[in-house]
């Protein structure tokens, strides 16, 4: 190696991590612009919440205005369905508005960890090769710029494995290793399982020590108990996650977002979803695994050909590199049973272990060069030069001709800044701010604007507009509660999600004793568990059509949207619960509009624990036509709890409800 080459290799252990940090930070600030998709928005929102000393909010009044995708609103609690571990470590950054620094910093740290692993296994040249392969990966760069937890999970794996492989003489390091990687239970629980399996097999295989295995296992038991307690606090069951509660209502299959046969969320995650009748099958899972592995091979480094150097390392020293190739194999085996391929900005489900393959590849590259050098002939000498040239040439070509095409701004990623500019120009502070409602991912999520959730940095309560139900807010609150009410409206949409907004000030309304509920706008139950809750509009809807046939008469139109619910075999929680707040208590006349269909079940309405009305489906001649249920009830001032309780297996379509004070 030339003198210049020796200098480059020598300082690469510092240069590569610094360059990785700078590159990912630049991509974040100039291309990503804001948290995206929903996962990133939630992780940052949770970090902001935790930076203010909370990990959930009490269920707010008018909860429908707070209904963002993947929010948990159950048992009087309001939080994200995403586990809190990653956000807890991001919270100090979020406290000072520096959350965008967190993942670039992790990407730089992981580059360094890849280097010291390879150096310890082989030498500094292997570290150079491994860091080059790791750094020049669209997956590692983009996920260093996004707000996903995968770089954090990778860091835990790399630190933990370093202790086990290189510091095994100290018995206590097995405990510290387990403690570090067990944190994954509170971030991506499934990753903790396969990493534990890989590491415990390695410990038993290499050390044949139950004591070391027990020390490694102990932190998993502790963190497992913490996770069980977290689940119990929110769902009432240590083995049911917040995401289970949400997805069980929004999808037909129970526990659809878990690995296994017969699973798969066909409504929540329709892209590449399994057959809704069968769920996941072995052929389907094999297809998804191929998509996942194919993406891994093509995007985990700058060219898939360098992965071939894994084999010289394994062939020459299979035991030495065992943990480094066995852990990714465990990841592939575990994720085989999961229905989503996870190929967002690269094979994100395999990031936490994929870097270990690159460590092996870097060492294998040097192993092969040494093999050629030991041949001591011209052919071997020229072959070594050729391999080095191919490695560096491919890296240069990738850097200048491939990588730039992966960096672009999504249409609409600057929408939050446009709205913040309207807030600034109109001097909106200590007010209610109503943002446009969307049913799918959007950059201008209310969660994005929360600095001290659910308030922004100007003291504004940032929530969604809900059409006619906005009047409930204008009647309920006064200038004593908020300075004013502003509604952000979409003036025009030029491209996909690239929007022009305008701000409109609304007046508070004197309460006339009339309140309006739209069930489709409420949708997410705050109590109870329908088999499915689904929004219906006035257009054709295949899901409802499959169950109901022509479920609406040609003349009927929903006032805004309706709520379609299916109830399977009845359980204790087979009902639809929601809350509605009123400015004054007293006796109210109520009118509930529903649409009977061929599968409509009898049901009753319970208000604040008192059975108040019921419906018996006897005459099928009116199916598809609106039916109105008139009743009266005594209501509380403030919150009122409603339950729609079916008396048999079937379905319900609810349109709206009007409450009028006597």
VOMIDREN-215803 format. One line per field, with one value per residue (C-alpha): x, y, z; residue in three letters; residue number from 1. Coordinates in steps of 0.02 Angstrom, whole numbers, plus 50000, padded with zeros to 5 digits. Layout:
// VOMIDREN-215803
x = (X_...)
y = (Y_...)
z = (Z_...)
mise = (ala_...)
keke = (NUM_...)
This chain:
// VOMIDREN-215803
x = (50000_50064_50100_49945_49841_49905_49857_49681_49655_49728_49611_49459_49397_49365_49331_49193_49085_49103_49058_48909_48845_48866_48787_48633_48608_48617_48489_48374_48384_48380_48276_48173_48123_47999_47952_47880_47791_47672_47800_47922_47787_47736_47911_47949_47778_47810_47982_47906_47775_47909_48017_47871_47867_47723_47704_47517_47379_47209_47079_47032_46856_46793_46915_46865_46961_47119_47100_47264_47314_47384_47331_47271_47114_47056_47024_47026_47204_47275_47444_47532_47526_47715_47818_47907_48088_48160_48068_48129_48309_48260_48170_48322_48349_48164_48163_48275_48201_48351_48266_48334_48510_48471_48472_48618_48717_48666_48716_48889_48906_48854_48983_49115_49051_49056_49237_49294_49207_49299_49464_49450_49404_49539_49630_49612_49603_49452_49377_49402_49316_49171_49140_49147_49015_48908_48920_48884_48711_48552_48469_48590_48597_48409_48369_48499_48398_48223_48150_48139_48215_48319_48488_48457_48415_48573_48678_48612_48653_48829_48874_48801_48886_49053_49047_49003_49132_49279_49254_49194_49329_49230_49077_48981_48990_48861_48740_48781_48764_48592_48542_48588_48501_48349_48302_48240_48091_48025_48064_48037_47992_48008_48190_48230_48165_48273_48428_48406_48389_48547_48652_48599_48636_48807_48844_48794_48884_49048_49057_48947_48904_48731_48791_48838_48674_48578_48668_48626_48444_48409_48388_48267_48158_48163_48124_47993_47906_47917_47839_47703_47667_47659_47535_47431_47423_47351_47254_47219_47312_47503_47508_47401_47488_47410_47427_47324_47178_47182_47206_47079_46947_47010_47038_46938_47071_47108_47290_47319_47484_47571_47682_47610_47497_47323_47376_47395_47305_47213_47124_47253_47399_47322_47484_47548_47419_47369_47200_47078_46992_47148_47269_47454_47502_47672_47677_47626_47757_47889_47846_47857_48021_48091_48043_48125_48285_48298_48288_48419_48542_48524_48520_48615_48776_48834_48836_48777_48937_49034_48924_49015_49161_49056_49102_49293_49272_49150_49252_49417_49353_49173_49176_49257_49122_48978_48878_48899_48815_48701_48610_48553_48496_48390_48316_48269_48192_48091_48029_47979_47817_47776_47662_47741_47901_47957_48049_48032_48192_48276_48254_48219_48168_48340_48445_48472_48567_48616_48769_48843_48848_48946_49071_49097_49110_49242_49344_49315_49382_49546_49549_49539_49674_49787_49750_49803_49957_50010_50002_50151_50134_50096_49919_49875_49959_49861_49701_49722_49749_49597_49487_49541_49506_49333_49291_49345_49281_49110_49105_49149_49023_48887_48926_48916_48795_48675_48661_48602_48446_48385_48383_48227_48094_47922_47783_47703_47847_47852_47665_47696_47807_47672_47547_47673_47697_47508_47511_47652_47576_47406_47481_47384_47420_47328_47190_47107_47186_47086_47186_47113_47059_47137_47106_47281_47460_47485_47632_47525_47475_47418_47554_47686_47635_47629_47772_47693_47557_47422_47482_47605_47745_47622_47501_47377_47273_47307_47171_47077_46924_46778_46652_46486_46552_46665_46511_46513_46683_46626_46477_46572_46723_46726_46852_46887_46958_47045_47086_47007_46973_47060_47030_47164_47084_47157_47145_47216_47318_47445_47524_47503_47494_47576_47447_47412_47328_47230_47184_47006_46954_46793_46677_46627_46441_46318_46260_46082_46075_46095_46242_46284_46373_46434_46480_46595_46694_46701_46751_46883_46797_46856_46785_46725_46789_46687_46755_46771_46737_46746_46701_46570_46544_46416_46522_46536_46624_46684_46704_46526_46462_46541_46443_46283_46251_46169_46167_46096_45943_45980_45896_45991_46149_46249_46249_46439_46500_46434_46505_46494_46525_46531_46510_46562_46531_46484_46604_46601_46680_46573_46505_46549_46590_46622_46616_46527_46537_46397_46406_46254_46179_45995_45865_45897_45795_45902_45879_45993_45993_46044_46025_45952_46021_46004_46133_46078_46069_45958_46049_46024_46099_46176_46216_46321_46284_46095_46003_45914_45845_45845_45811_45732_45757_45591_45532_45657_45555_45644_45819_45932_45823_45868_45783_45774_45770_45694_45725_45772_45899_45974_46147_46295_46377_46542_46583_46452_46492_46390_46383_46302_46279_46226_46119_46174_46305_46281_46317_46266_46272_46260_46245_46226_46144_46070_46052_45934_45914_45735)
y = (50000_50175_50304_50404_50247_50209_50384_50367_50199_50259_50408_50326_50274_50459_50525_50403_50433_50622_50616_50504_50627_50775_50684_50624_50793_50879_50758_50791_50980_51001_50854_50772_50940_50868_50708_50580_50462_50436_50333_50477_50602_50491_50461_50647_50687_50560_50634_50807_50736_50651_50807_50887_50748_50644_50484_50502_50632_50615_50585_50762_50827_50822_50680_50666_50827_50741_50584_50570_50406_50277_50368_50269_50340_50210_50192_50383_50394_50476_50427_50352_50166_50167_50104_50239_50177_50268_50430_50426_50441_50572_50678_50781_50833_50871_50978_51104_51081_50979_50813_50821_50795_50631_50506_50586_50571_50388_50357_50427_50323_50165_50198_50208_50048_49955_50010_49956_49788_49754_49818_49706_49556_49588_49755_49939_49899_49787_49930_50047_49924_49890_50075_50113_49979_50041_50227_50213_50141_50234_50136_50193_50372_50396_50314_50425_50572_50507_50490_50299_50199_50079_50163_50166_49980_49946_50043_49934_49776_49834_49888_49730_49614_49703_49666_49483_49452_49556_49579_49406_49383_49497_49401_49561_49614_49481_49571_49741_49667_49599_49763_49864_49757_49723_49907_49850_49771_49948_50002_49858_49707_49585_49635_49601_49423_49375_49463_49373_49206_49237_49299_49165_49027_49106_49115_48934_48877_48968_48976_48830_48929_48936_49071_49187_49148_49187_49354_49400_49345_49436_49611_49539_49478_49650_49746_49616_49654_49841_49811_49704_49841_49971_49864_49831_50017_50060_49905_49813_49659_49635_49543_49661_49811_49980_49945_49785_49885_50009_49884_49761_49895_49958_49788_49628_49509_49506_49546_49573_49665_49520_49388_49217_49121_49189_49367_49525_49692_49702_49868_49964_49909_49865_49871_49693_49632_49448_49379_49446_49276_49172_49298_49257_49089_49008_49052_49231_49249_49174_49306_49448_49379_49378_49562_49603_49505_49572_49749_49708_49639_49790_49932_49884_49943_50028_49870_49695_49619_49666_49549_49405_49441_49372_49198_49209_49262_49124_48991_49041_49071_49012_49014_49184_49269_49159_49292_49416_49308_49209_49362_49424_49246_49248_49414_49339_49188_49292_49419_49279_49271_49456_49515_49686_49687_49848_49917_50102_50193_50024_49860_49946_49788_49715_49868_49816_49661_49695_49797_49642_49564_49715_49693_49514_49573_49702_49571_49446_49572_49583_49394_49370_49500_49409_49245_49321_49400_49232_49157_49270_49273_49405_49345_49356_49526_49597_49516_49606_49772_49739_49701_49861_49960_49881_49919_50101_50127_50060_50171_50326_50284_50255_50418_50530_50441_50336_50414_50588_50514_50452_50627_50725_50824_50749_50860_50941_50918_51107_51117_51134_51284_51366_51346_51410_51563_51594_51579_51705_51828_51825_51834_51679_51636_51558_51509_51355_51311_51194_51105_51020_50841_50700_50513_50459_50518_50706_50817_50944_50823_50905_50805_50896_51064_51011_51079_51044_50922_50965_51147_51227_51348_51494_51415_51367_51209_51126_51001_50946_51027_50904_50991_51028_50967_51121_51216_51111_51187_51364_51345_51256_51370_51559_51700_51658_51491_51542_51708_51659_51516_51501_51376_51331_51292_51219_51354_51247_51090_51102_50930_50780_50853_51016_51135_51320_51367_51513_51560_51606_51674_51603_51680_51597_51552_51577_51406_51368_51197_51103_50986_50877_50709_50630_50449_50434_50582_50506_50333_50277_50205_50266_50110_49942_49839_49820_49686_49825_50012_50090_50260_50262_50406_50427_50339_50152_50059_49882_49828_49873_49806_49635_49622_49712_49709_49873_49943_50117_50173_50279_50430_50429_50529_50541_50715_50704_50525_50372_50238_50055_49929_49740_49640_49458_49337_49447_49473_49587_49728_49705_49881_50052_50181_50366_50529_50692_50852_50977_51152_51129_50978_50935_50842_50828_50764_50655_50599_50461_50423_50248_50144_49969_49832_49645_49613_49747_49682_49742_49862_49980_50148_50176_50352_50378_50199_50212_50118_50257_50186_50033_49971_49808_49763_49683_49760_49733_49835_49993_49923_50048_50195_50307_50264_50388_50343_50476_50472_50583_50572_50671_50731_50791_50959_50923_50743_50612_50430_50339_50154_50077_49896_49760_49618_49492_49461_49578_49752_49934_50089_50250_50419_50558_50612_50778_50829_50972_51039_51052)
z = (50000_49958_50091_50041_50049_50223_50282_50208_50291_50456_50475_50394_50567_50600_50425_50376_50532_50514_50329_50367_50497_50379_50231_50326_50409_50239_50166_50314_50304_50115_50052_50190_50267_50392_50482_50361_50342_50489_50585_50592_50639_50785_50851_50855_50932_51070_51099_51120_51237_51343_51343_51435_51564_51495_51394_51362_51375_51455_51321_51265_51247_51067_51036_50853_50818_50881_50774_50679_50594_50717_50874_51024_51106_51228_51416_51433_51367_51211_51140_50990_50952_50928_51075_51177_51185_51034_51073_51253_51193_51064_51195_51252_51071_51045_51203_51114_50940_50882_50845_50667_50738_50824_50680_50586_50747_50762_50580_50616_50775_50682_50546_50682_50766_50600_50584_50757_50737_50574_50644_50796_50688_50557_50537_50492_50306_50338_50439_50291_50173_50293_50327_50141_50108_50252_50213_50027_50051_50009_50149_50284_50221_50201_50367_50446_50379_50416_50591_50599_50745_50640_50663_50850_50848_50746_50871_51013_50915_50870_51048_51123_51000_51024_51210_51183_51046_51108_51296_51347_51479_51595_51652_51690_51507_51465_51580_51503_51329_51370_51452_51299_51169_51281_51259_51087_51175_51200_51021_50900_51006_50861_50835_51017_50996_50847_50916_51081_50990_50887_51032_51157_51032_51001_51189_51218_51060_51096_51286_51336_51492_51568_51688_51545_51458_51618_51641_51461_51484_51648_51570_51442_51585_51668_51508_51463_51627_51591_51420_51496_51622_51484_51387_51541_51583_51413_51358_51520_51456_51470_51303_51199_51123_51088_50902_50924_50996_50851_50710_50782_50752_50584_50504_50488_50552_50737_50779_50593_50619_50705_50622_50585_50467_50433_50479_50376_50380_50215_50250_50352_50239_50070_49967_49935_50060_50072_50021_50152_50164_50197_50269_50256_50183_50156_49968_50006_50143_50029_49898_50025_50092_49916_49894_50061_50024_49847_49912_50043_49915_49800_49927_50085_50002_49842_49736_49772_49702_49860_49961_49878_49995_50137_50076_50089_50271_50313_50221_50300_50479_50500_50691_50705_50602_50660_50754_50611_50480_50596_50665_50492_50452_50611_50554_50386_50471_50593_50467_50350_50451_50435_50296_50256_50154_50240_50089_50130_50083_50080_50175_50340_50434_50403_50446_50626_50573_50393_50441_50522_50349_50287_50428_50368_50187_50233_50324_50183_50058_50155_50182_49994_49961_50084_49997_49830_49908_49979_49804_49764_49575_49444_49412_49596_49610_49463_49527_49693_49605_49497_49650_49736_49578_49560_49741_49733_49556_49600_49754_49652_49516_49646_49735_49582_49465_49572_49744_49688_49607_49776_49851_49807_49895_49909_49846_49995_50117_50141_50182_50370_50341_50234_50376_50504_50395_50398_50588_50597_50473_50559_50734_50787_50968_51116_50994_50923_50756_50644_50508_50354_50389_50288_50290_50238_50263_50248_50292_50385_50523_50685_50773_50671_50746_50928_51031_51200_51140_51096_51089_50970_51015_51011_51135_50998_51018_50850_50800_50644_50570_50569_50457_50541_50708_50715_50776_50935_50977_50936_51054_51193_51209_51233_51229_51411_51352_51190_51109_50942_50822_50654_50516_50388_50221_50061_49928_49788_49758_49618_49627_49740_49916_49859_49927_49943_50107_50175_50354_50402_50572_50644_50773_50935_50934_51075_51134_51074_51157_50991_50962_50813_50801_50639_50672_50522_50587_50761_50693_50821_50974_51143_51222_51158_51012_50852_50735_50606_50604_50431_50357_50219_50100_49962_49831_49796_49935_49900_50082_50126_49960_49995_50156_50115_49929_49877_50052_50015_49919_49766_49846_50011_50038_50198_50272_50272_50298_50388_50500_50449_50589_50594_50754_50757_50899_51046_51190_51342_51240_51083_51073_51004_51137_51113_51209_51173_51274_51305_51375_51486_51570_51580_51478_51291_51145_51032_50853_50787_50601_50545_50387_50413_50299_50280_50418_50541_50719_50860_50974_51119_51166_51336_51398_51554_51608_51584_51446_51351_51188_51076_50900_50841_50659_50611_50447_50306_50182_50238_50215_50129_50183_50330_50494_50637_50820_50934_51121_51267_51405_51546_51497_51600_51585_51498_51454_51414_51378_51245_51202_51048_51103_50977_51043_50912_50779_50630_50567_50591_50482_50582_50499_50628_50789_50842_51024_51072_51248_51308)
mise = (unk_unk_unk_unk_unk_unk_unk_unk_unk_unk_unk_unk_unk_unk_unk_unk_unk_unk_unk_unk_unk_unk_unk_unk_unk_unk_unk_unk_unk_unk_unk_unk_unk_unk_unk_unk_unk_unk_unk_unk_unk_unk_unk_unk_unk_unk_unk_unk_unk_unk_unk_unk_unk_unk_unk_unk_unk_unk_unk_unk_unk_unk_unk_unk_unk_unk_unk_unk_unk_unk_unk_unk_unk_unk_unk_unk_unk_unk_unk_unk_unk_unk_unk_unk_unk_unk_unk_unk_unk_unk_unk_unk_unk_unk_unk_unk_unk_unk_unk_unk_unk_unk_unk_unk_unk_unk_unk_unk_unk_unk_unk_unk_unk_unk_unk_unk_unk_unk_unk_unk_unk_unk_unk_unk_unk_unk_unk_unk_unk_unk_unk_unk_unk_unk_unk_unk_unk_unk_unk_unk_unk_unk_unk_unk_unk_unk_unk_unk_unk_unk_unk_unk_unk_unk_unk_unk_unk_unk_unk_unk_unk_unk_unk_unk_unk_unk_unk_unk_unk_unk_unk_unk_unk_unk_unk_unk_unk_unk_unk_unk_unk_unk_unk_unk_unk_unk_unk_unk_unk_unk_unk_unk_unk_unk_unk_unk_unk_unk_unk_unk_unk_unk_unk_unk_unk_unk_unk_unk_unk_unk_unk_unk_unk_unk_unk_unk_unk_unk_unk_unk_unk_unk_unk_unk_unk_unk_unk_unk_unk_unk_unk_unk_unk_unk_unk_unk_unk_unk_unk_unk_unk_unk_unk_unk_unk_unk_unk_unk_unk_unk_unk_unk_unk_unk_unk_unk_unk_unk_unk_unk_unk_unk_unk_unk_unk_unk_unk_unk_unk_unk_unk_unk_unk_unk_unk_unk_unk_unk_unk_unk_unk_unk_unk_unk_unk_unk_unk_unk_unk_unk_unk_unk_unk_unk_unk_unk_unk_unk_unk_unk_unk_unk_unk_unk_unk_unk_unk_unk_unk_unk_unk_unk_unk_unk_unk_unk_unk_unk_unk_unk_unk_unk_unk_unk_unk_unk_unk_unk_unk_unk_unk_unk_unk_unk_unk_unk_unk_unk_unk_unk_unk_unk_unk_unk_unk_unk_unk_unk_unk_unk_unk_unk_unk_unk_unk_unk_unk_unk_unk_unk_unk_unk_unk_unk_unk_unk_unk_unk_unk_unk_unk_unk_unk_unk_unk_unk_unk_unk_unk_unk_unk_unk_unk_unk_unk_unk_unk_unk_unk_unk_unk_unk_unk_unk_unk_unk_unk_unk_unk_unk_unk_unk_unk_unk_unk_unk_unk_unk_unk_unk_unk_unk_unk_unk_unk_unk_unk_unk_unk_unk_unk_unk_unk_unk_unk_unk_unk_unk_unk_unk_unk_unk_unk_unk_unk_unk_unk_unk_unk_unk_unk_unk_unk_unk_unk_unk_unk_unk_unk_unk_unk_unk_unk_unk_unk_unk_unk_unk_unk_unk_unk_unk_unk_unk_unk_unk_unk_unk_unk_unk_unk_unk_unk_unk_unk_unk_unk_unk_unk_unk_unk_unk_unk_unk_unk_unk_unk_unk_unk_unk_unk_unk_unk_unk_unk_unk_unk_unk_unk_unk_unk_unk_unk_unk_unk_unk_unk_unk_unk_unk_unk_unk_unk_unk_unk_unk_unk_unk_unk_unk_unk_unk_unk_unk_unk_unk_unk_unk_unk_unk_unk_unk_unk_unk_unk_unk_unk_unk_unk_unk_unk_unk_unk_unk_unk_unk_unk_unk_unk_unk_unk_unk_unk_unk_unk_unk_unk_unk_unk_unk_unk_unk_unk_unk_unk_unk_unk_unk_unk_unk_unk_unk_unk_unk_unk_unk_unk_unk_unk_unk_unk_unk_unk_unk_unk_unk_unk_unk_unk_unk_unk_unk_unk_unk_unk_unk_unk_unk_unk_unk_unk_unk_unk_unk_unk_unk_unk_unk_unk_unk_unk_unk_unk_unk_unk_unk_unk_unk_unk_unk_unk_unk_unk_unk_unk_unk_unk_unk_unk_unk_unk_unk_unk_unk_unk_unk_unk_unk_unk_unk_unk_unk_unk_unk_unk_unk_unk_unk_unk_unk_unk_unk_unk_unk_unk_unk_unk_unk_unk_unk_unk_unk)
keke = (1_2_3_4_5_6_7_8_9_10_11_12_13_14_15_16_17_18_19_20_21_22_23_24_25_26_27_28_29_30_31_32_33_34_35_36_37_38_39_40_41_42_43_44_45_46_47_48_49_50_51_52_53_54_55_56_57_58_59_60_61_62_63_64_65_66_67_68_69_70_71_72_73_74_75_76_77_78_79_80_81_82_83_84_85_86_87_88_89_90_91_92_93_94_95_96_97_98_99_100_101_102_103_104_105_106_107_108_109_110_111_112_113_114_115_116_117_118_119_120_121_122_123_124_125_126_127_128_129_130_131_132_133_134_135_136_137_138_139_140_141_142_143_144_145_146_147_148_149_150_151_152_153_154_155_156_157_158_159_160_161_162_163_164_165_166_167_168_169_170_171_172_173_174_175_176_177_178_179_180_181_182_183_184_185_186_187_188_189_190_191_192_193_194_195_196_197_198_199_200_201_202_203_204_205_206_207_208_209_210_211_212_213_214_215_216_217_218_219_220_221_222_223_224_225_226_227_228_229_230_231_232_233_234_235_236_237_238_239_240_241_242_243_244_245_246_247_248_249_250_251_252_253_254_255_256_257_258_259_260_261_262_263_264_265_266_267_268_269_270_271_272_273_274_275_276_277_278_279_280_281_282_283_284_285_286_287_288_289_290_291_292_293_294_295_296_297_298_299_300_301_302_303_304_305_306_307_308_309_310_311_312_313_314_315_316_317_318_319_320_321_322_323_324_325_326_327_328_329_330_331_332_333_334_335_336_337_338_339_340_341_342_343_344_345_346_347_348_349_350_351_352_353_354_355_356_357_358_359_360_361_362_363_364_365_366_367_368_369_370_371_372_373_374_375_376_377_378_379_380_381_382_383_384_385_386_387_388_389_390_391_392_393_394_395_396_397_398_399_400_401_402_403_404_405_406_407_408_409_410_411_412_413_414_415_416_417_418_419_420_421_422_423_424_425_426_427_428_429_430_431_432_433_434_435_436_437_438_439_440_441_442_443_444_445_446_447_448_449_450_451_452_453_454_455_456_457_458_459_460_461_462_463_464_465_466_467_468_469_470_471_472_473_474_475_476_477_478_479_480_481_482_483_484_485_486_487_488_489_490_491_492_493_494_495_496_497_498_499_500_501_502_503_504_505_506_507_508_509_510_511_512_513_514_515_516_517_518_519_520_521_522_523_524_525_526_527_528_529_530_531_532_533_534_535_536_537_538_539_540_541_542_543_544_545_546_547_548_549_550_551_552_553_554_555_556_557_558_559_560_561_562_563_564_565_566_567_568_569_570_571_572_573_574_575_576_577_578_579_580_581_582_583_584_585_586_587_588_589_590_591_592_593_594_595_596_597_598_599_600_601_602_603_604_605_606_607_608_609_610_611_612_613_614_615_616_617_618_619_620_621_622_623_624_625_626_627_628_629_630_631_632_633_634_635_636_637_638_639_640_641_642_643_644_645_646_647_648_649_650_651_652_653_654_655_656_657_658_659_660_661_662)
